[in-house]
Amino acid sequence: MMRTTPRKRPTVRLHLWLETDEGVVFGIGRAMLLMKVGQYGSLKEAAADLGMSYRAAWGKIRKTEEILGAPLIVRNANKRKGYDLTDYGRLLTEKFMAWFHEIEDAALEKAGEAFEWRVKPFEGGVSD
């Protein structure tokens, strides 16, 4: 086999999500959205930071809540327009991110075994 080296170091990109026949339950985009809601206390600011409309962000959260039968965010008692993550929303996000990073680590290891050049993890935002 001819040995070649890419001009730039390749990046491993993963698109993982969980779905039912009703639609997407949860993925990296929803996890990032919830992390931003937790950071800003605002769904509007979280959506803007991720480059999506408030309506799209609200729709993704509501769809997941509908499928799971549990709320992910609640109105912040101290802010008229703010939101907080529910305990369930926080736990779901933490568990998904732990699973995602475990899969990503395995993919990086396997890529290192499969190719003669080094690959790197993706360090930007992705959506589901």
N, CA, C and O of each residue as an XYZ file, in Angstrom:
512
protein
N       0.841     -1.181      0.000
C       0.000      0.000      0.000
C       0.888      1.247      0.000
O       1.902      1.297      0.695
N       0.495      2.245     -0.784
C       1.240      3.495     -0.843
C       0.957      4.312      0.411
O      -0.198      4.463      0.809
N       1.983      4.827      1.020
C       1.839      5.667      2.212
C       1.627      7.115      1.788
O       2.435      7.691      1.059
N       0.535      7.685      2.254
C       0.263      9.088      1.985
C      -0.062      9.789      3.287
O      -0.524      9.163      4.240
N       0.174     11.055      3.324
C      -0.141     11.850      4.498
C      -0.960     13.051      4.055
O      -0.546     13.788      3.160
N      -2.121     13.255      4.675
C      -2.932     14.420      4.308
C      -2.182     15.716      4.618
O      -1.359     15.768      5.532
N      -2.478     16.752      3.849
C      -1.838     18.054      4.101
C      -2.242     18.611      5.460
O      -1.454     19.294      6.114
N      -3.456     18.325      5.880
C      -3.922     18.753      7.191
C      -4.380     17.528      7.975
O      -4.854     16.550      7.398
N      -4.235     17.593      9.273
C      -4.629     16.486     10.137
C      -6.152     16.304     10.122
O      -6.882     17.239     10.450
N      -6.639     15.119      9.748
C      -8.087     14.877      9.687
C      -8.749     14.926     11.071
O      -8.123     14.652     12.095
N     -10.012     15.279     11.058
C     -10.812     15.374     12.267
C     -11.889     14.302     12.252
O     -12.546     14.094     11.232
N     -12.073     13.621     13.375
C     -13.166     12.659     13.517
C     -14.430     13.438     13.852
O     -14.446     14.230     14.793
N     -15.487     13.211     13.080
C     -16.782     13.841     13.322
C     -17.812     12.747     13.555
O     -17.909     11.804     12.769
N     -18.567     12.865     14.612
C     -19.603     11.883     14.928
C     -20.960     12.565     14.990
O     -21.096     13.667     15.522
N     -21.943     11.901     14.446
C     -23.323     12.368     14.546
C     -24.100     11.255     15.234
O     -24.510     10.287     14.595
N     -24.299     11.399     16.536
C     -25.008     10.399     17.329
C     -26.297     11.008     17.858
O     -26.314     12.143     18.333
N     -27.360     10.250     17.771
C     -28.604     10.676     18.362
C     -29.442      9.455     18.666
O     -29.186      8.360     18.165
N     -30.435      9.660     19.483
C     -31.396      8.621     19.831
C     -32.737      9.057     19.257
O     -33.122     10.221     19.369
N     -33.443      8.119     18.644
C     -34.729      8.468     18.058
C     -35.731      7.341     18.238
O     -35.372      6.196     18.513
N     -36.988      7.697     18.077
C     -38.084      6.729     18.034
C     -38.818      6.980     16.725
O     -38.407      7.835     15.941
N     -39.887      6.254     16.482
C     -40.666      6.519     15.277
C     -41.381      7.870     15.360
O     -41.932      8.345     14.366
N     -41.372      8.487     16.548
C     -41.958      9.819     16.722
C     -40.972     10.935     16.387
O     -41.374     12.087     16.229
N     -39.703     10.610     16.280
C     -38.700     11.620     15.961
C     -37.476     11.511     16.858
O     -37.311     10.549     17.609
N     -36.623     12.530     16.756
C     -35.392     12.558     17.549
C     -35.740     12.739     19.019
O     -36.508     13.626     19.389
N     -35.163     11.884     19.842
C     -35.332     11.996     21.287
C     -34.255     12.920     21.842
O     -34.548     13.868     22.570
N     -33.008     12.631     21.488
C     -31.902     13.420     22.038
C     -30.663     13.199     21.199
O     -30.424     12.102     20.694
N     -29.881     14.249     21.057
C     -28.625     14.183     20.331
C     -27.699     15.276     20.809
O     -28.007     15.986     21.766
N     -26.563     15.413     20.146
C     -25.571     16.389     20.571
C     -26.120     17.818     20.481
O     -25.795     18.654     21.324
N     -26.935     18.104     19.483
C     -27.512     19.440     19.360
C     -28.411     19.801     20.522
O     -28.342     20.915     21.040
N     -29.247     18.876     20.933
C     -30.123     19.128     22.079
C     -29.306     19.231     23.362
O     -29.600     20.057     24.227
N     -28.289     18.399     23.482
C     -27.419     18.472     24.664
C     -26.741     19.837     24.731
O     -26.689     20.454     25.795
N     -26.224     20.309     23.601
C     -25.565     21.618     23.571
C     -26.562     22.728     23.887
O     -26.235     23.680     24.597
N     -27.774     22.605     23.359
C     -28.805     23.592     23.628
C     -29.109     23.657     25.125
O     -29.189     24.744     25.697
N     -29.277     22.509     25.748
C     -29.564     22.497     27.183
C     -28.382     23.017     28.000
O     -28.580     23.704     29.003
N     -27.157     22.699     27.582
C     -25.994     23.233     28.300
C     -25.975     24.756     28.217
O     -25.644     25.428     29.194
N     -26.330     25.302     27.054
C     -26.360     26.762     26.888
C     -27.496     27.382     27.701
O     -27.325     28.465     28.261
N     -28.646     26.721     27.777
C     -29.743     27.214     28.618
C     -29.258     27.270     30.066
O     -29.510     28.247     30.771
N     -28.569     26.233     30.503
C     -28.019     26.230     31.854
C     -27.006     27.341     32.069
O     -26.948     27.935     33.146
N     -26.211     27.622     31.054
C     -25.184     28.664     31.140
C     -25.808     30.062     31.189
O     -25.440     30.879     32.033
N     -26.751     30.332     30.282
C     -27.327     31.673     30.167
C     -28.593     31.893     30.988
O     -28.930     33.030     31.315
N     -29.296     30.810     31.322
C     -30.590     30.982     31.979
C     -31.628     31.532     31.021
O     -32.634     32.105     31.438
N     -31.371     31.350     29.708
C     -32.252     31.915     28.684
C     -32.250     31.014     27.463
O     -31.193     30.694     26.919
N     -33.430     30.607     27.037
C     -33.546     29.818     25.821
C     -33.232     30.676     24.599
O     -32.617     30.198     23.646
N     -33.646     31.928     24.621
C     -33.381     32.837     23.508
C     -31.877     33.025     23.300
O     -31.393     32.933     22.172
N     -31.143     33.285     24.372
C     -29.689     33.463     24.264
C     -28.998     32.168     23.870
O     -28.040     32.182     23.097
N     -29.483     31.045     24.400
C     -28.904     29.740     24.048
C     -29.070     29.473     22.557
O     -28.131     29.047     21.886
N     -30.265     29.726     22.048
C     -30.533     29.509     20.625
C     -29.656     30.416     19.768
O     -29.067     29.965     18.786
N     -29.566     31.685     20.135
C     -28.761     32.640     19.372
C     -27.297     32.220     19.352
O     -26.642     32.300     18.313
N     -26.784     31.775     20.485
C     -25.387     31.350     20.570
C     -25.107     30.181     19.633
O     -24.008     30.068     19.090
N     -26.096     29.312     19.443
C     -25.929     28.145     18.585
C     -26.365     28.406     17.143
O     -26.336     27.500     16.310
N     -26.764     29.635     16.850
C     -27.127     29.989     15.485
C     -28.463     29.433     15.030
O     -28.654     29.158     13.845
N     -29.392     29.266     15.971
C     -30.723     28.780     15.591
C     -31.777     29.756     16.076
O     -31.514     30.586     16.947
N     -32.945     29.656     15.523
C     -34.027     30.531     15.945
C     -34.587     30.041     17.279
O     -34.463     28.871     17.639
N     -35.200     30.966     17.991
C     -35.862     30.622     19.244
C     -36.933     29.562     18.982
O     -37.079     28.608     19.747
N     -37.672     29.744     17.901
C     -38.747     28.812     17.565
C     -38.215     27.389     17.334
O     -38.807     26.416     17.801
N     -37.093     27.279     16.608
C     -36.493     25.964     16.358
C     -36.008     25.333     17.656
O     -36.205     24.140     17.885
N     -35.378     26.134     18.501
C     -34.880     25.621     19.788
C     -36.041     25.141     20.656
O     -35.991     24.056     21.235
N     -37.083     25.963     20.738
C     -38.255     25.605     21.526
C     -38.893     24.329     20.984
O     -39.309     23.470     21.762
N     -38.975     24.194     19.667
C     -39.554     23.004     19.055
C     -38.774     21.740     19.377
O     -39.367     20.696     19.650
N     -37.453     21.825     19.348
C     -36.617     20.656     19.671
C     -36.822     20.224     21.120
O     -36.965     19.036     21.408
N     -36.836     21.188     22.020
C     -37.025     20.861     23.436
C     -38.414     20.281     23.676
O     -38.554     19.266     24.360
N     -39.428     20.910     23.124
C     -40.802     20.415     23.311
C     -40.984     19.014     22.726
O     -41.660     18.179     23.327
N     -40.397     18.751     21.575
C     -40.519     17.426     20.957
C     -39.901     16.367     21.858
O     -40.490     15.306     22.064
N     -38.717     16.648     22.396
C     -38.072     15.691     23.295
C     -38.893     15.501     24.564
O     -39.070     14.374     25.029
N     -39.395     16.602     25.128
C     -40.225     16.490     26.331
C     -41.478     15.657     26.060
O     -41.895     14.859     26.900
N     -42.071     15.849     24.883
C     -43.276     15.102     24.504
C     -42.968     13.606     24.396
O     -43.720     12.778     24.911
N     -41.878     13.265     23.737
C     -41.525     11.851     23.554
C     -41.167     11.202     24.888
O     -41.562     10.068     25.154
N     -40.419     11.919     25.725
C     -39.973     11.350     27.001
C     -41.020     11.443     28.102
O     -40.971     10.693     29.077
N     -41.959     12.355     27.947
C     -42.983     12.529     28.976
C     -42.459     13.197     30.228
O     -42.986     12.979     31.319
N     -41.417     14.015     30.080
C     -40.824     14.702     31.230
C     -40.268     16.052     30.782
O     -39.729     16.165     29.682
N     -40.396     17.076     31.628
C     -39.856     18.390     31.270
C     -38.332     18.431     31.364
O     -37.727     17.801     32.232
N     -37.729     19.191     30.446
C     -36.279     19.388     30.444
C     -35.893     20.758     30.981
O     -34.819     20.929     31.559
N     -36.777     21.735     30.787
C     -36.541     23.089     31.283
C     -37.795     23.588     31.986
O     -38.903     23.127     31.712
N     -37.602     24.540     32.898
C     -38.713     25.186     33.608
C     -38.426     26.675     33.699
O     -37.271     27.100     33.647
N     -39.472     27.454     33.832
C     -39.315     28.898     34.011
C     -38.490     29.170     35.267
O     -38.676     28.531     36.302
N     -37.589     30.116     35.154
C     -36.778     30.535     36.286
C     -37.635     31.409     37.188
O     -38.244     32.373     36.724
N     -37.685     31.083     38.456
C     -38.515     31.830     39.401
C     -38.027     33.265     39.580
O     -38.818     34.140     39.930
N     -36.756     33.520     39.350
C     -36.185     34.845     39.582
C     -36.162     35.737     38.341
O     -36.003     36.952     38.454
N     -36.317     35.148     37.178
C     -36.270     35.918     35.935
C     -37.577     35.732     35.191
O     -38.041     34.606     35.013
N     -38.159     36.807     34.765
C     -39.450     36.733     34.094
C     -39.397     35.890     32.828
O     -40.338     35.149     32.542
N     -38.315     35.990     32.069
C     -38.239     35.276     30.806
C     -37.184     34.172     30.801
O     -36.917     33.585     29.753
N     -36.592     33.885     31.930
C     -35.505     32.922     31.975
C     -35.971     31.493     32.187
O     -37.118     31.234     32.550
N     -35.041     30.568     31.948
C     -35.301     29.140     32.141
C     -34.149     28.498     32.897
O     -33.004     28.944     32.825
N     -34.479     27.453     33.615
C     -33.503     26.592     34.269
C     -33.717     25.177     33.754
O     -34.808     24.830     33.303
N     -32.678     24.370     33.822
C     -32.833     22.953     33.507
C     -33.510     22.269     34.683
O     -33.266     22.605     35.842
N     -34.361     21.310     34.367
C     -34.886     20.463     35.433
C     -33.766     19.502     35.837
O     -32.769     19.376     35.127
N     -33.928     18.839     36.954
C     -32.936     17.832     37.353
C     -32.828     16.763     36.275
O     -31.735     16.285     35.971
N     -33.973     16.388     35.697
C     -33.975     15.383     34.638
C     -33.236     15.884     33.394
O     -32.460     15.142     32.791
N     -33.475     17.130     33.015
C     -32.786     17.714     31.864
C     -31.284     17.749     32.057
O     -30.524     17.467     31.131
N     -30.857     18.094     33.260
C     -29.428     18.138     33.578
C     -28.826     16.728     33.538
O     -27.757     16.527     32.963
N     -29.506     15.761     34.144
C     -29.005     14.385     34.184
C     -28.953     13.777     32.782
O     -27.977     13.113     32.434
N     -29.986     13.994     31.983
C     -30.018     13.479     30.625
C     -28.846     14.045     29.815
O     -28.177     13.312     29.086
N     -28.609     15.334     29.947
C     -27.503     15.976     29.238
C     -26.162     15.406     29.682
O     -25.313     15.095     28.847
N     -25.966     15.269     30.979
C     -24.703     14.724     31.499
C     -24.468     13.297     31.012
O     -23.361     12.950     30.601
N     -25.506     12.478     31.060
C     -25.365     11.083     30.631
C     -25.102     10.985     29.130
O     -24.276     10.185     28.688
N     -25.809     11.803     28.352
C     -25.586     11.782     26.906
C     -24.157     12.208     26.579
O     -23.485     11.566     25.772
N     -23.696     13.281     27.200
C     -22.351     13.775     26.911
C     -21.285     12.762     27.330
O     -20.286     12.600     26.629
N     -21.477     12.086     28.446
C     -20.528     11.046     28.866
C     -20.496      9.926     27.828
O     -19.421      9.452     27.461
N     -21.659      9.503     27.358
C     -21.754      8.462     26.329
C     -21.100      8.932     25.038
O     -20.341      8.187     24.419
N     -21.391     10.169     24.627
C     -20.829     10.720     23.403
C     -19.294     10.723     23.464
O     -18.634     10.301     22.515
N     -18.736     11.196     24.573
C     -17.275     11.261     24.696
C     -16.644      9.871     24.723
O     -15.543      9.677     24.207
N     -17.328      8.918     25.314
C     -16.827      7.541     25.318
C     -16.783      6.977     23.895
O     -15.806      6.337     23.508
N     -17.831      7.214     23.131
C     -17.878      6.767     21.729
C     -16.820      7.502     20.908
O     -16.138      6.892     20.085
N     -16.685      8.803     21.129
C     -15.682      9.587     20.402
C     -14.271      9.083     20.689
O     -13.462      8.961     19.770
N     -13.968      8.790     21.948
C     -12.646      8.258     22.305
C     -12.382      6.933     21.593
O     -11.282      6.699     21.093
N     -13.392      6.070     21.550
C     -13.240      4.784     20.858
C     -13.034      5.003     19.358
O     -12.215      4.323     18.740
N     -13.768      5.942     18.773
C     -13.618      6.230     17.342
C     -12.226      6.775     17.034
O     -11.636      6.417     16.015
N     -11.701      7.627     17.895
C     -10.344      8.159     17.710
C      -9.306      7.042     17.778
O      -8.371      6.998     16.978
N      -9.481      6.150     18.734
C      -8.554      5.026     18.875
C      -8.599      4.129     17.638
O      -7.555      3.741     17.115
N      -9.797      3.801     17.173
C      -9.940      2.943     16.001
C      -9.407      3.622     14.738
O      -8.821      2.957     13.884
N      -9.602      4.931     14.612
C      -9.058      5.657     13.464
C      -7.538      5.604     13.484
O      -6.901      5.472     12.439
N      -6.962      5.708     14.667
C      -5.511      5.606     14.799
C      -4.982      4.245     14.387
O      -3.871      4.136     13.867
N      -5.772      3.213     14.617
C      -5.383      1.863     14.217
C      -5.580      1.647     12.711
O      -4.815      0.923     12.074
N      -6.606      2.277     12.156
C      -6.968      2.037     10.757
C      -6.134      2.838      9.759
O      -5.931      2.391      8.630
N      -5.658      3.990     10.150
C      -4.952      4.875      9.228
C      -3.534      5.134      9.715
O      -3.264      5.101     10.916
N      -2.640      5.389      8.782
C      -1.249      5.599      9.154
C      -0.983      7.017      9.653
O       0.135      7.313     10.074
N      -1.973      7.892      9.615
C      -1.798      9.261     10.087
C      -2.686      9.530     11.289
O      -3.703      8.868     11.495
N      -2.288     10.498     12.061
C      -3.026     10.838     13.281
C      -4.279     11.642     12.947
O      -4.290     12.463     12.030
N      -5.316     11.384     13.706
C      -6.553     12.150     13.570
C      -6.802     12.885     14.872
O      -6.244     12.535     15.911
N      -7.638     13.898     14.810
C      -7.932     14.685     16.015
C      -9.422     14.713     16.267
O     -10.214     14.498     15.350
N      -9.810     14.978     17.506
C     -11.242     15.098     17.810
C     -11.798     16.418     17.290
O     -11.059     17.385     17.104
N     -13.088     16.447     17.060
C     -13.769     17.666     16.643
C     -13.923     18.585     17.835
O     -14.321     18.142     18.912
N     -13.617     19.845     17.662
C     -13.657     20.782     18.798
C     -14.687     21.889     18.632
O     -14.652     22.871     19.374
N     -15.597     21.757     17.685
C     -16.601     22.785     17.466
C     -17.985     22.282     17.818
O     -18.137     21.193     18.370
N     -18.984     23.071     17.501
C     -20.354     22.696     17.778
C     -20.976     21.933     16.630
O     -20.665     22.175     15.464
N     -21.859     21.009     16.971
C     -22.614     20.263     15.972
C     -24.067     20.263     16.396
O     -24.377     20.556     17.551
N     -24.951     19.943     15.488
C     -26.363     19.918     15.844
C     -27.005     18.611     15.411
O     -26.491     17.889     14.557
N     -28.128     18.337     16.018
C     -28.857     17.122     15.649
C     -30.046     17.448     14.808
O     -30.781     16.548     14.403
